[in-house]
């Protein structure tokens, strides 16, 4: 599971998100309804992309989730955004941000994916 999370995160989010730009746009969207609409559309597209990745992984590996795909995708996006922003504020390097995001998402995926029952 660890290698899979690291592979998917690298493909889906790239080296790192741009937290300064995203934070600035989000702040402006709080003040401007037309920008809010555009921001929500962008965020929805990102979430849809993550949903697609989740569906592919779930189908390919026969996994079961504890949440709906939409809820899992939103949670993954939220944790990624928070992790990237916080690590950037802390002055972390790109490599440290990537490592921290991988670690947090790996733990989260461990909670989201149901563990198959052991048959004795």
Backbone as XML, in Angstrom:
<?xml version="1.0"?>
<chain id="A" units="angstrom">
  <residue number="1" name="UNK">
    <atom name="N" x="0.840" y="-1.199" z="0.000"/>
    <atom name="CA" x="0.000" y="0.000" z="0.000"/>
    <atom name="C" x="0.878" y="1.252" z="0.000"/>
  </residue>
  <residue number="2" name="UNK">
    <atom name="N" x="1.972" y="1.209" z="0.732"/>
    <atom name="CA" x="2.863" y="2.364" z="0.817"/>
    <atom name="C" x="3.396" y="2.770" z="-0.554"/>
  </residue>
  <residue number="3" name="UNK">
    <atom name="N" x="3.899" y="1.809" z="-1.313"/>
    <atom name="CA" x="4.445" y="2.103" z="-2.639"/>
    <atom name="C" x="3.350" y="2.635" z="-3.563"/>
  </residue>
  <residue number="4" name="UNK">
    <atom name="N" x="2.144" y="2.082" z="-3.449"/>
    <atom name="CA" x="1.034" y="2.521" z="-4.282"/>
    <atom name="C" x="0.663" y="3.972" z="-3.981"/>
  </residue>
  <residue number="5" name="UNK">
    <atom name="N" x="0.584" y="4.331" z="-2.712"/>
    <atom name="CA" x="0.257" y="5.712" z="-2.332"/>
    <atom name="C" x="1.310" y="6.661" z="-2.889"/>
  </residue>
  <residue number="6" name="UNK">
    <atom name="N" x="2.572" y="6.323" z="-2.724"/>
    <atom name="CA" x="3.659" y="7.188" z="-3.204"/>
    <atom name="C" x="3.634" y="7.332" z="-4.716"/>
  </residue>
  <residue number="7" name="UNK">
    <atom name="N" x="3.290" y="6.269" z="-5.421"/>
    <atom name="CA" x="3.202" y="6.325" z="-6.882"/>
    <atom name="C" x="2.033" y="7.204" z="-7.317"/>
  </residue>
  <residue number="8" name="UNK">
    <atom name="N" x="0.873" y="7.024" z="-6.717"/>
    <atom name="CA" x="-0.322" y="7.788" z="-7.087"/>
    <atom name="C" x="-0.155" y="9.259" z="-6.737"/>
  </residue>
  <residue number="9" name="UNK">
    <atom name="N" x="0.392" y="9.564" z="-5.556"/>
    <atom name="CA" x="0.582" y="10.954" z="-5.154"/>
    <atom name="C" x="1.519" y="11.650" z="-6.133"/>
  </residue>
  <residue number="10" name="UNK">
    <atom name="N" x="2.580" y="10.986" z="-6.524"/>
    <atom name="CA" x="3.520" y="11.575" z="-7.473"/>
    <atom name="C" x="2.882" y="11.871" z="-8.815"/>
  </residue>
  <residue number="11" name="UNK">
    <atom name="N" x="2.007" y="11.002" z="-9.268"/>
    <atom name="CA" x="1.336" y="11.197" z="-10.549"/>
    <atom name="C" x="0.240" y="12.235" z="-10.454"/>
  </residue>
  <residue number="12" name="UNK">
    <atom name="N" x="-0.523" y="12.216" z="-9.359"/>
    <atom name="CA" x="-1.706" y="13.064" z="-9.300"/>
    <atom name="C" x="-1.435" y="14.486" z="-8.838"/>
  </residue>
  <residue number="13" name="UNK">
    <atom name="N" x="-0.481" y="14.686" z="-7.943"/>
    <atom name="CA" x="-0.262" y="16.017" z="-7.409"/>
    <atom name="C" x="1.025" y="16.665" z="-7.902"/>
  </residue>
  <residue number="14" name="UNK">
    <atom name="N" x="1.868" y="15.913" z="-8.572"/>
    <atom name="CA" x="3.135" y="16.467" z="-9.033"/>
    <atom name="C" x="4.085" y="16.644" z="-7.867"/>
  </residue>
  <residue number="15" name="UNK">
    <atom name="N" x="5.160" y="17.388" z="-8.102"/>
    <atom name="CA" x="6.179" y="17.568" z="-7.070"/>
    <atom name="C" x="5.589" y="18.237" z="-5.841"/>
  </residue>
  <residue number="16" name="UNK">
    <atom name="N" x="4.724" y="19.236" z="-6.048"/>
    <atom name="CA" x="4.017" y="19.868" z="-4.931"/>
    <atom name="C" x="2.953" y="20.803" z="-5.481"/>
  </residue>
  <residue number="17" name="UNK">
    <atom name="N" x="1.954" y="21.031" z="-4.683"/>
    <atom name="CA" x="0.940" y="22.006" z="-5.062"/>
    <atom name="C" x="1.536" y="23.387" z="-4.798"/>
  </residue>
  <residue number="18" name="UNK">
    <atom name="N" x="0.940" y="24.419" z="-5.312"/>
    <atom name="CA" x="1.419" y="25.786" z="-5.094"/>
    <atom name="C" x="0.549" y="26.452" z="-4.037"/>
  </residue>
  <residue number="19" name="UNK">
    <atom name="N" x="0.892" y="26.267" z="-2.778"/>
    <atom name="CA" x="0.013" y="26.732" z="-1.697"/>
    <atom name="C" x="-0.145" y="28.242" z="-1.642"/>
  </residue>
  <residue number="20" name="UNK">
    <atom name="N" x="0.882" y="28.997" z="-2.016"/>
    <atom name="CA" x="0.751" y="30.458" z="-1.971"/>
    <atom name="C" x="-0.324" y="30.928" z="-2.957"/>
  </residue>
  <residue number="21" name="UNK">
    <atom name="N" x="-0.272" y="30.395" z="-4.159"/>
    <atom name="CA" x="-1.240" y="30.779" z="-5.177"/>
    <atom name="C" x="-2.644" y="30.315" z="-4.799"/>
  </residue>
  <residue number="22" name="UNK">
    <atom name="N" x="-2.756" y="29.080" z="-4.364"/>
    <atom name="CA" x="-4.070" y="28.546" z="-3.986"/>
    <atom name="C" x="-4.652" y="29.334" z="-2.815"/>
  </residue>
  <residue number="23" name="UNK">
    <atom name="N" x="-3.827" y="29.656" z="-1.834"/>
    <atom name="CA" x="-4.303" y="30.433" z="-0.683"/>
    <atom name="C" x="-4.767" y="31.820" z="-1.091"/>
  </residue>
  <residue number="24" name="UNK">
    <atom name="N" x="-4.022" y="32.448" z="-1.986"/>
    <atom name="CA" x="-4.399" y="33.790" z="-2.457"/>
    <atom name="C" x="-5.720" y="33.753" z="-3.228"/>
  </residue>
  <residue number="25" name="UNK">
    <atom name="N" x="-5.853" y="32.779" z="-4.097"/>
    <atom name="CA" x="-7.097" y="32.647" z="-4.868"/>
    <atom name="C" x="-8.267" y="32.361" z="-3.929"/>
  </residue>
  <residue number="26" name="UNK">
    <atom name="N" x="-8.054" y="31.475" z="-2.967"/>
    <atom name="CA" x="-9.117" y="31.149" z="-2.001"/>
    <atom name="C" x="-9.522" y="32.397" z="-1.212"/>
  </residue>
  <residue number="27" name="UNK">
    <atom name="N" x="-8.552" y="33.193" z="-0.790"/>
    <atom name="CA" x="-8.844" y="34.420" z="-0.047"/>
    <atom name="C" x="-9.663" y="35.383" z="-0.901"/>
  </residue>
  <residue number="28" name="UNK">
    <atom name="N" x="-9.277" y="35.545" z="-2.148"/>
    <atom name="CA" x="-10.032" y="36.420" z="-3.049"/>
    <atom name="C" x="-11.439" y="35.860" z="-3.308"/>
  </residue>
  <residue number="29" name="UNK">
    <atom name="N" x="-11.545" y="34.538" z="-3.397"/>
    <atom name="CA" x="-12.846" y="33.906" z="-3.638"/>
    <atom name="C" x="-13.810" y="34.124" z="-2.472"/>
  </residue>
  <residue number="30" name="UNK">
    <atom name="N" x="-13.259" y="34.303" z="-1.276"/>
    <atom name="CA" x="-14.114" y="34.602" z="-0.116"/>
    <atom name="C" x="-14.783" y="35.963" z="-0.258"/>
  </residue>
  <residue number="31" name="UNK">
    <atom name="N" x="-14.164" y="36.853" z="-1.032"/>
    <atom name="CA" x="-14.665" y="38.223" z="-1.185"/>
    <atom name="C" x="-15.449" y="38.461" z="-2.475"/>
  </residue>
  <residue number="32" name="UNK">
    <atom name="N" x="-15.198" y="37.638" z="-3.480"/>
    <atom name="CA" x="-15.744" y="37.878" z="-4.816"/>
    <atom name="C" x="-16.561" y="36.663" z="-5.270"/>
  </residue>
  <residue number="33" name="UNK">
    <atom name="N" x="-17.884" y="36.801" z="-5.329"/>
    <atom name="CA" x="-18.735" y="35.670" z="-5.697"/>
    <atom name="C" x="-18.409" y="35.055" z="-7.063"/>
  </residue>
  <residue number="34" name="UNK">
    <atom name="N" x="-18.019" y="35.862" z="-8.023"/>
    <atom name="CA" x="-17.713" y="35.282" z="-9.341"/>
    <atom name="C" x="-16.423" y="34.466" z="-9.279"/>
  </residue>
  <residue number="35" name="UNK">
    <atom name="N" x="-15.458" y="34.924" z="-8.513"/>
    <atom name="CA" x="-14.230" y="34.149" z="-8.336"/>
    <atom name="C" x="-14.516" y="32.912" z="-7.492"/>
  </residue>
  <residue number="36" name="UNK">
    <atom name="N" x="-15.433" y="33.025" z="-6.548"/>
    <atom name="CA" x="-15.814" y="31.876" z="-5.729"/>
    <atom name="C" x="-16.368" y="30.757" z="-6.611"/>
  </residue>
  <residue number="37" name="UNK">
    <atom name="N" x="-17.182" y="31.130" z="-7.579"/>
    <atom name="CA" x="-17.745" y="30.140" z="-8.496"/>
    <atom name="C" x="-16.643" y="29.444" z="-9.280"/>
  </residue>
  <residue number="38" name="UNK">
    <atom name="N" x="-15.691" y="30.217" z="-9.774"/>
    <atom name="CA" x="-14.572" y="29.648" z="-10.533"/>
    <atom name="C" x="-13.698" y="28.765" z="-9.637"/>
  </residue>
  <residue number="39" name="UNK">
    <atom name="N" x="-13.440" y="29.218" z="-8.425"/>
    <atom name="CA" x="-12.624" y="28.445" z="-7.489"/>
    <atom name="C" x="-13.294" y="27.104" z="-7.170"/>
  </residue>
  <residue number="40" name="UNK">
    <atom name="N" x="-14.595" y="27.148" z="-6.888"/>
    <atom name="CA" x="-15.315" y="25.917" z="-6.577"/>
    <atom name="C" x="-15.341" y="24.963" z="-7.767"/>
  </residue>
  <residue number="41" name="UNK">
    <atom name="N" x="-15.432" y="25.498" z="-8.968"/>
    <atom name="CA" x="-15.383" y="24.658" z="-10.170"/>
    <atom name="C" x="-14.008" y="24.001" z="-10.308"/>
  </residue>
  <residue number="42" name="UNK">
    <atom name="N" x="-12.949" y="24.769" z="-10.069"/>
    <atom name="CA" x="-11.592" y="24.218" z="-10.137"/>
    <atom name="C" x="-11.412" y="23.127" z="-9.089"/>
  </residue>
  <residue number="43" name="UNK">
    <atom name="N" x="-11.857" y="23.413" z="-7.860"/>
    <atom name="CA" x="-11.733" y="22.430" z="-6.791"/>
    <atom name="C" x="-12.548" y="21.174" z="-7.105"/>
  </residue>
  <residue number="44" name="UNK">
    <atom name="N" x="-13.718" y="21.356" z="-7.695"/>
    <atom name="CA" x="-14.543" y="20.214" z="-8.082"/>
    <atom name="C" x="-13.872" y="19.363" z="-9.149"/>
  </residue>
  <residue number="45" name="UNK">
    <atom name="N" x="-13.192" y="20.018" z="-10.091"/>
    <atom name="CA" x="-12.465" y="19.275" z="-11.128"/>
    <atom name="C" x="-11.313" y="18.479" z="-10.523"/>
  </residue>
  <residue number="46" name="UNK">
    <atom name="N" x="-10.615" y="19.078" z="-9.561"/>
    <atom name="CA" x="-9.529" y="18.381" z="-8.881"/>
    <atom name="C" x="-10.073" y="17.167" z="-8.126"/>
  </residue>
  <residue number="47" name="UNK">
    <atom name="N" x="-11.164" y="17.373" z="-7.414"/>
    <atom name="CA" x="-11.785" y="16.281" z="-6.656"/>
    <atom name="C" x="-12.242" y="15.168" z="-7.603"/>
  </residue>
  <residue number="48" name="UNK">
    <atom name="N" x="-12.795" y="15.531" z="-8.748"/>
    <atom name="CA" x="-13.231" y="14.529" z="-9.725"/>
    <atom name="C" x="-12.048" y="13.719" z="-10.246"/>
  </residue>
  <residue number="49" name="UNK">
    <atom name="N" x="-10.939" y="14.400" z="-10.459"/>
    <atom name="CA" x="-9.726" y="13.709" z="-10.910"/>
    <atom name="C" x="-9.271" y="12.702" z="-9.849"/>
  </residue>
  <residue number="50" name="UNK">
    <atom name="N" x="-9.295" y="13.106" z="-8.595"/>
    <atom name="CA" x="-8.906" y="12.212" z="-7.504"/>
    <atom name="C" x="-9.909" y="11.055" z="-7.397"/>
  </residue>
  <residue number="51" name="UNK">
    <atom name="N" x="-11.192" y="11.337" z="-7.574"/>
    <atom name="CA" x="-12.197" y="10.272" z="-7.567"/>
    <atom name="C" x="-11.887" y="9.234" z="-8.638"/>
  </residue>
  <residue number="52" name="UNK">
    <atom name="N" x="-11.514" y="9.704" z="-9.831"/>
    <atom name="CA" x="-11.169" y="8.789" z="-10.919"/>
    <atom name="C" x="-9.980" y="7.910" z="-10.569"/>
  </residue>
  <residue number="53" name="UNK">
    <atom name="N" x="-8.979" y="8.503" z="-9.941"/>
    <atom name="CA" x="-7.799" y="7.733" z="-9.521"/>
    <atom name="C" x="-8.203" y="6.694" z="-8.478"/>
  </residue>
  <residue number="54" name="UNK">
    <atom name="N" x="-9.021" y="7.115" z="-7.524"/>
    <atom name="CA" x="-9.470" y="6.181" z="-6.474"/>
    <atom name="C" x="-10.220" y="5.015" z="-7.107"/>
  </residue>
  <residue number="55" name="UNK">
    <atom name="N" x="-11.137" y="5.307" z="-8.023"/>
    <atom name="CA" x="-11.902" y="4.242" z="-8.674"/>
    <atom name="C" x="-10.995" y="3.268" z="-9.409"/>
  </residue>
  <residue number="56" name="UNK">
    <atom name="N" x="-9.999" y="3.789" z="-10.111"/>
    <atom name="CA" x="-9.065" y="2.917" z="-10.833"/>
    <atom name="C" x="-8.308" y="2.012" z="-9.871"/>
  </residue>
  <residue number="57" name="UNK">
    <atom name="N" x="-7.826" y="2.574" z="-8.765"/>
    <atom name="CA" x="-7.051" y="1.798" z="-7.796"/>
    <atom name="C" x="-7.949" y="0.766" z="-7.108"/>
  </residue>
  <residue number="58" name="UNK">
    <atom name="N" x="-9.150" y="1.177" z="-6.712"/>
    <atom name="CA" x="-10.082" y="0.267" z="-6.045"/>
    <atom name="C" x="-10.411" y="-0.904" z="-6.965"/>
  </residue>
  <residue number="59" name="UNK">
    <atom name="N" x="-10.691" y="-0.612" z="-8.232"/>
    <atom name="CA" x="-11.015" y="-1.675" z="-9.190"/>
    <atom name="C" x="-9.814" y="-2.578" z="-9.462"/>
  </residue>
  <residue number="60" name="UNK">
    <atom name="N" x="-8.652" y="-1.986" z="-9.656"/>
    <atom name="CA" x="-7.457" y="-2.755" z="-10.008"/>
    <atom name="C" x="-7.021" y="-3.692" z="-8.879"/>
  </residue>
  <residue number="61" name="UNK">
    <atom name="N" x="-7.194" y="-3.267" z="-7.631"/>
    <atom name="CA" x="-6.715" y="-4.055" z="-6.503"/>
    <atom name="C" x="-7.829" y="-4.703" z="-5.689"/>
  </residue>
  <residue number="62" name="UNK">
    <atom name="N" x="-9.083" y="-4.522" z="-6.115"/>
    <atom name="CA" x="-10.205" y="-5.139" z="-5.408"/>
    <atom name="C" x="-10.365" y="-4.639" z="-3.983"/>
  </residue>
  <residue number="63" name="UNK">
    <atom name="N" x="-10.139" y="-3.342" z="-3.781"/>
    <atom name="CA" x="-10.212" y="-2.767" z="-2.434"/>
    <atom name="C" x="-11.637" y="-2.323" z="-2.109"/>
  </residue>
  <residue number="64" name="UNK">
    <atom name="N" x="-11.900" y="-2.196" z="-0.820"/>
    <atom name="CA" x="-13.169" y="-1.632" z="-0.347"/>
    <atom name="C" x="-12.857" y="-0.457" z="0.546"/>
  </residue>
  <residue number="65" name="UNK">
    <atom name="N" x="-13.620" y="0.620" z="0.355"/>
    <atom name="CA" x="-13.413" y="1.833" z="1.141"/>
    <atom name="C" x="-14.421" y="1.917" z="2.278"/>
  </residue>
  <residue number="66" name="UNK">
    <atom name="N" x="-14.043" y="2.597" z="3.328"/>
    <atom name="CA" x="-14.942" y="2.829" z="4.460"/>
    <atom name="C" x="-15.861" y="4.021" z="4.220"/>
  </residue>
  <residue number="67" name="UNK">
    <atom name="N" x="-15.539" y="4.857" z="3.249"/>
    <atom name="CA" x="-16.343" y="6.019" z="2.863"/>
    <atom name="C" x="-16.712" y="5.902" z="1.402"/>
  </residue>
  <residue number="68" name="UNK">
    <atom name="N" x="-17.603" y="6.755" z="0.952"/>
    <atom name="CA" x="-17.880" y="6.801" z="-0.475"/>
    <atom name="C" x="-16.641" y="7.330" z="-1.195"/>
  </residue>
  <residue number="69" name="UNK">
    <atom name="N" x="-16.554" y="7.084" z="-2.476"/>
    <atom name="CA" x="-15.423" y="7.577" z="-3.265"/>
    <atom name="C" x="-15.369" y="9.101" z="-3.198"/>
  </residue>
  <residue number="70" name="UNK">
    <atom name="N" x="-16.518" y="9.757" z="-3.281"/>
    <atom name="CA" x="-16.560" y="11.229" z="-3.223"/>
    <atom name="C" x="-16.042" y="11.744" z="-1.879"/>
  </residue>
  <residue number="71" name="UNK">
    <atom name="N" x="-16.452" y="11.111" z="-0.785"/>
    <atom name="CA" x="-15.979" y="11.536" z="0.542"/>
    <atom name="C" x="-14.482" y="11.288" z="0.703"/>
  </residue>
  <residue number="72" name="UNK">
    <atom name="N" x="-14.011" y="10.142" z="0.236"/>
    <atom name="CA" x="-12.582" y="9.821" z="0.322"/>
    <atom name="C" x="-11.764" y="10.808" z="-0.491"/>
  </residue>
  <residue number="73" name="UNK">
    <atom name="N" x="-12.241" y="11.137" z="-1.694"/>
    <atom name="CA" x="-11.522" y="12.086" z="-2.550"/>
    <atom name="C" x="-11.445" y="13.454" z="-1.892"/>
  </residue>
  <residue number="74" name="UNK">
    <atom name="N" x="-12.541" y="13.930" z="-1.329"/>
    <atom name="CA" x="-12.534" y="15.234" z="-0.673"/>
    <atom name="C" x="-11.567" y="15.244" z="0.498"/>
  </residue>
  <residue number="75" name="UNK">
    <atom name="N" x="-11.567" y="14.189" z="1.264"/>
    <atom name="CA" x="-10.662" y="14.093" z="2.406"/>
    <atom name="C" x="-9.198" y="14.092" z="1.960"/>
  </residue>
  <residue number="76" name="UNK">
    <atom name="N" x="-8.889" y="13.357" z="0.909"/>
    <atom name="CA" x="-7.524" y="13.323" z="0.381"/>
    <atom name="C" x="-7.097" y="14.693" z="-0.135"/>
  </residue>
  <residue number="77" name="UNK">
    <atom name="N" x="-7.988" y="15.385" z="-0.832"/>
    <atom name="CA" x="-7.687" y="16.730" z="-1.338"/>
    <atom name="C" x="-7.468" y="17.692" z="-0.173"/>
  </residue>
  <residue number="78" name="UNK">
    <atom name="N" x="-8.345" y="17.628" z="0.829"/>
    <atom name="CA" x="-8.227" y="18.523" z="1.990"/>
    <atom name="C" x="-6.915" y="18.296" z="2.749"/>
  </residue>
  <residue number="79" name="UNK">
    <atom name="N" x="-6.577" y="17.045" z="2.991"/>
    <atom name="CA" x="-5.349" y="16.735" z="3.717"/>
    <atom name="C" x="-4.130" y="17.147" z="2.897"/>
  </residue>
  <residue number="80" name="UNK">
    <atom name="N" x="-4.167" y="16.936" z="1.593"/>
    <atom name="CA" x="-3.054" y="17.350" z="0.727"/>
    <atom name="C" x="-2.868" y="18.857" z="0.763"/>
  </residue>
  <residue number="81" name="UNK">
    <atom name="N" x="-3.962" y="19.583" z="0.654"/>
    <atom name="CA" x="-3.908" y="21.043" z="0.670"/>
    <atom name="C" x="-3.352" y="21.555" z="1.991"/>
  </residue>
  <residue number="82" name="UNK">
    <atom name="N" x="-3.875" y="21.031" z="3.090"/>
    <atom name="CA" x="-3.414" y="21.453" z="4.410"/>
    <atom name="C" x="-1.949" y="21.107" z="4.633"/>
  </residue>
  <residue number="83" name="UNK">
    <atom name="N" x="-1.565" y="19.909" z="4.250"/>
    <atom name="CA" x="-0.177" y="19.465" z="4.432"/>
    <atom name="C" x="0.784" y="20.343" z="3.659"/>
  </residue>
  <residue number="84" name="UNK">
    <atom name="N" x="0.456" y="20.617" z="2.416"/>
    <atom name="CA" x="1.319" y="21.429" z="1.568"/>
    <atom name="C" x="1.421" y="22.862" z="2.094"/>
  </residue>
  <residue number="85" name="UNK">
    <atom name="N" x="0.308" y="23.438" z="2.464"/>
    <atom name="CA" x="0.313" y="24.812" z="2.978"/>
    <atom name="C" x="1.098" y="24.908" z="4.278"/>
  </residue>
  <residue number="86" name="UNK">
    <atom name="N" x="0.835" y="24.007" z="5.203"/>
    <atom name="CA" x="1.512" y="24.046" z="6.504"/>
    <atom name="C" x="3.019" y="23.846" z="6.339"/>
  </residue>
  <residue number="87" name="UNK">
    <atom name="N" x="3.426" y="22.892" z="5.537"/>
    <atom name="CA" x="4.854" y="22.626" z="5.344"/>
    <atom name="C" x="5.541" y="23.808" z="4.656"/>
  </residue>
  <residue number="88" name="UNK">
    <atom name="N" x="4.830" y="24.478" z="3.763"/>
    <atom name="CA" x="5.393" y="25.660" z="3.105"/>
    <atom name="C" x="5.565" y="26.788" z="4.110"/>
  </residue>
  <residue number="89" name="UNK">
    <atom name="N" x="4.574" y="27.007" z="4.963"/>
    <atom name="CA" x="4.668" y="28.029" z="6.007"/>
    <atom name="C" x="5.849" y="27.732" z="6.929"/>
  </residue>
  <residue number="90" name="UNK">
    <atom name="N" x="6.092" y="26.452" z="7.197"/>
    <atom name="CA" x="7.209" y="26.051" z="8.051"/>
    <atom name="C" x="8.562" y="26.169" z="7.353"/>
  </residue>
  <residue number="91" name="UNK">
    <atom name="N" x="8.541" y="26.504" z="6.053"/>
    <atom name="CA" x="9.788" y="26.667" z="5.314"/>
    <atom name="C" x="10.414" y="25.360" z="4.861"/>
  </residue>
  <residue number="92" name="UNK">
    <atom name="N" x="9.628" y="24.327" z="4.720"/>
    <atom name="CA" x="10.135" y="23.019" z="4.298"/>
    <atom name="C" x="10.529" y="23.042" z="2.824"/>
  </residue>
  <residue number="93" name="UNK">
    <atom name="N" x="11.477" y="22.206" z="2.479"/>
    <atom name="CA" x="11.906" y="22.076" z="1.082"/>
    <atom name="C" x="10.869" y="21.271" z="0.308"/>
  </residue>
  <residue number="94" name="UNK">
    <atom name="N" x="10.970" y="21.285" z="-1.012"/>
    <atom name="CA" x="10.061" y="20.509" z="-1.858"/>
    <atom name="C" x="10.116" y="19.030" z="-1.486"/>
  </residue>
  <residue number="95" name="UNK">
    <atom name="N" x="11.310" y="18.525" z="-1.258"/>
    <atom name="CA" x="11.460" y="17.111" z="-0.904"/>
    <atom name="C" x="10.782" y="16.815" z="0.435"/>
  </residue>
  <residue number="96" name="UNK">
    <atom name="N" x="10.942" y="17.715" z="1.400"/>
    <atom name="CA" x="10.306" y="17.514" z="2.705"/>
    <atom name="C" x="8.786" y="17.583" z="2.586"/>
  </residue>
  <residue number="97" name="UNK">
    <atom name="N" x="8.301" y="18.500" z="1.756"/>
    <atom name="CA" x="6.849" y="18.612" z="1.555"/>
    <atom name="C" x="6.311" y="17.326" z="0.939"/>
  </residue>
  <residue number="98" name="UNK">
    <atom name="N" x="6.996" y="16.818" z="-0.068"/>
    <atom name="CA" x="6.571" y="15.572" z="-0.719"/>
    <atom name="C" x="6.586" y="14.420" z="0.276"/>
  </residue>
  <residue number="99" name="UNK">
    <atom name="N" x="7.648" y="14.314" z="1.072"/>
    <atom name="CA" x="7.725" y="13.239" z="2.074"/>
    <atom name="C" x="6.599" y="13.346" z="3.090"/>
  </residue>
  <residue number="100" name="UNK">
    <atom name="N" x="6.341" y="14.557" z="3.570"/>
    <atom name="CA" x="5.282" y="14.754" z="4.558"/>
    <atom name="C" x="3.917" y="14.404" z="3.952"/>
  </residue>
  <residue number="101" name="UNK">
    <atom name="N" x="3.683" y="14.835" z="2.700"/>
    <atom name="CA" x="2.406" y="14.526" z="2.063"/>
    <atom name="C" x="2.256" y="13.017" z="1.878"/>
  </residue>
  <residue number="102" name="UNK">
    <atom name="N" x="3.312" y="12.357" z="1.422"/>
    <atom name="CA" x="3.261" y="10.903" z="1.276"/>
    <atom name="C" x="2.950" y="10.226" z="2.602"/>
  </residue>
  <residue number="103" name="UNK">
    <atom name="N" x="3.635" y="10.636" z="3.664"/>
    <atom name="CA" x="3.420" y="10.029" z="4.977"/>
    <atom name="C" x="1.980" y="10.217" z="5.459"/>
  </residue>
  <residue number="104" name="UNK">
    <atom name="N" x="1.471" y="11.441" z="5.350"/>
    <atom name="CA" x="0.106" y="11.705" z="5.833"/>
    <atom name="C" x="-0.930" y="10.963" z="5.009"/>
  </residue>
  <residue number="105" name="UNK">
    <atom name="N" x="-0.763" y="10.975" z="3.679"/>
    <atom name="CA" x="-1.736" y="10.296" z="2.827"/>
    <atom name="C" x="-1.664" y="8.782" z="3.000"/>
  </residue>
  <residue number="106" name="UNK">
    <atom name="N" x="-0.482" y="8.270" z="3.231"/>
    <atom name="CA" x="-0.327" y="6.841" z="3.477"/>
    <atom name="C" x="-1.116" y="6.422" z="4.718"/>
  </residue>
  <residue number="107" name="UNK">
    <atom name="N" x="-0.996" y="7.191" z="5.787"/>
    <atom name="CA" x="-1.752" y="6.888" z="7.013"/>
    <atom name="C" x="-3.255" y="7.021" z="6.778"/>
  </residue>
  <residue number="108" name="UNK">
    <atom name="N" x="-3.650" y="8.053" z="6.038"/>
    <atom name="CA" x="-5.062" y="8.263" z="5.765"/>
    <atom name="C" x="-5.638" y="7.124" z="4.923"/>
  </residue>
  <residue number="109" name="UNK">
    <atom name="N" x="-4.909" y="6.713" z="3.907"/>
    <atom name="CA" x="-5.376" y="5.602" z="3.072"/>
    <atom name="C" x="-5.509" y="4.337" z="3.925"/>
  </residue>
  <residue number="110" name="UNK">
    <atom name="N" x="-4.609" y="4.145" z="4.863"/>
    <atom name="CA" x="-4.715" y="2.993" z="5.762"/>
    <atom name="C" x="-6.009" y="2.983" z="6.558"/>
  </residue>
  <residue number="111" name="UNK">
    <atom name="N" x="-6.521" y="4.166" z="6.857"/>
    <atom name="CA" x="-7.788" y="4.284" z="7.585"/>
    <atom name="C" x="-8.981" y="4.150" z="6.625"/>
  </residue>
  <residue number="112" name="UNK">
    <atom name="N" x="-8.832" y="4.643" z="5.413"/>
    <atom name="CA" x="-9.937" y="4.634" z="4.451"/>
    <atom name="C" x="-10.223" y="3.264" z="3.850"/>
  </residue>
  <residue number="113" name="UNK">
    <atom name="N" x="-9.190" y="2.444" z="3.726"/>
    <atom name="CA" x="-9.338" y="1.147" z="3.070"/>
    <atom name="C" x="-9.658" y="0.087" z="4.112"/>
  </residue>
  <residue number="114" name="UNK">
    <atom name="N" x="-10.721" y="-0.674" z="3.847"/>
    <atom name="CA" x="-11.100" y="-1.758" z="4.754"/>
    <atom name="C" x="-10.088" y="-2.870" z="4.648"/>
  </residue>
  <residue number="115" name="UNK">
    <atom name="N" x="-9.705" y="-3.405" z="5.789"/>
    <atom name="CA" x="-8.799" y="-4.541" z="5.819"/>
    <atom name="C" x="-9.636" y="-5.813" z="5.659"/>
  </residue>
  <residue number="116" name="UNK">
    <atom name="N" x="-9.241" y="-6.680" z="4.729"/>
    <atom name="CA" x="-10.029" y="-7.913" z="4.553"/>
    <atom name="C" x="-9.995" y="-8.768" z="5.824"/>
  </residue>
  <residue number="117" name="UNK">
    <atom name="N" x="-11.109" y="-9.400" z="6.094"/>
    <atom name="CA" x="-11.204" y="-10.276" z="7.259"/>
    <atom name="C" x="-10.296" y="-11.487" z="7.059"/>
  </residue>
  <residue number="118" name="UNK">
    <atom name="N" x="-9.648" y="-11.889" z="8.124"/>
    <atom name="CA" x="-8.768" y="-13.055" z="8.059"/>
    <atom name="C" x="-9.624" y="-14.294" z="8.335"/>
  </residue>
  <residue number="119" name="UNK">
    <atom name="N" x="-9.551" y="-15.260" z="7.432"/>
    <atom name="CA" x="-10.306" y="-16.508" z="7.582"/>
    <atom name="C" x="-9.408" y="-17.522" z="8.284"/>
  </residue>
  <residue number="120" name="UNK">
    <atom name="N" x="-9.929" y="-18.110" z="9.337"/>
    <atom name="CA" x="-9.134" y="-19.110" z="10.098"/>
    <atom name="C" x="-9.731" y="-20.465" z="9.980"/>
  </residue>
</chain>
